[in-house]
Structure formats: C-alpha cells, structure tokens
Amino acid sequence: MKKNKDQLFEGIKDLVNNFNKIIEVQLPELKMEINGLIKSMCTDEHKIENTLDNLLSITMFGKGNDLFIQLIEYYKTVDPEGAAFYWNEYIKQQEEE
C-alpha cells in the first residue's frame, strides 16, 4: 500500500514539475505578446482580455504576476471597467493562496 502511495506522490510531483516547465516556456512568448499589444497600442478588448485570462491561469501558480500587472496597467487606458474586473479577479485569486 505504501508503495502505491509513493508512486502516486511521485507521479503528481512529476506532473507539477512538467507543468512548471511548460509555464516557463510560455512566459517569454507571453511577454513578447504583451509588449506587442502595448507597443501597437492595441484596443482590441477581446484580444487583451484573452491574454489576461491566460495570465490569470498562470498567476495562480505564482508565475507571470509582473506580466499581468504590466498588461492591466495598459488595459486601464483602453477599458477602465474591464481592467477593474480583471484586477479584482487577480486580487481574489491572490487572497485565496
């Protein structure tokens, strides 16, 4: 029985490690995307919100917080109400940790 628990624990540990590696690969790509949105002065709310959704799913694992804040600061200039919604979601998520 202990052997099965140890194997299960190792399997979960491997999954978490693999997930963290995937996040680390995605972060530079997200950074380039965010820089592009800001540099081009994108006003496509759907595109910005999609990126914020992706970032929120990553920040719950303690990664990408700086990128989220960078994009939310820009989004305030495009849609203050939308930015407030995402900021509130981010704060709720941080409080749950």
N, C-alpha and C positions, 0 to 999 in steps of 0.2 A: 504493500500500500504506500509506504514512504517513497519507494522508487517511482511510482506513478505521479505522486505529488511533486517530487523533484523534477521529473521530466516535464510536467505541466508548467512548473515555475520557469524552467529553462526555456521552454517554448515561448512563454509570454515575454520573458526577458529579451529573447531574440527578436520577437515582433516589435517591441518597443525600440530596440536599437536600430532595426531596419527602418522603422518609421522616422526616427530622428535623422537618419542618413538621408532619407528622401526629402525631408524638410530642408536640410542643409543645402541640398542641390537646388531646391526650388527658390530659396531666398535670393540668390543673386539674380535669377530670372525675374522675380517679383520686383526687386529693386530697379532693374532696368525698365520694367513696365511702368512702375510708378514715376520714375524720373521722366519717362517719355510722356506720360499723361500730363505731368506738371509743366514740362518744357513746352509742349504743344498747346498748353492752356486748354486742355480738353474740357468740354462742357457736357459731354455725353454722360448723363447721370446713371444710365444703365451700366455702362462700362465701368465707371468709378465704383458704383455700388457692388458690382460683381467682384471687383478686385478687393473691396473692403470685406465682402463675405469670405473670400479666400483667406484674407489676412486674419479675420476673426477665428477661423478654424485652426489657424496655426498659432495664434497668440495664446490659445487655451493650453498650449504645451510649453509656454514660456519662451517662444521664439517669435521674432518679427515685430515686437512691440514698437520699436523705433520706426519701422516702415509704416505701421498702422497710423501712428501719430503724425508722421510726415504727410501721409495722404489725407488724413482727416483735417489737418490744418489747411491744406489746399481746398478740400471739398467745402469747407466753410465759406469760401469765396464764391462757390458755384451754387450751393443749396444749403443755406444755414440750418434749415429744419431737418433736412436729410442727414447732415453732419451731426446734428444734436442727437438724432435717433441712434446712429452708429456709435457715437461716443457713449451714450447711455448703455447700450448693449455691451460695449467694451468694459465699462465700469462694473456692471453686473457680473460679468464673467470674471473679472479680477477679484471681486469680493467673494465669489464662490470658492476661490482657491484657498 
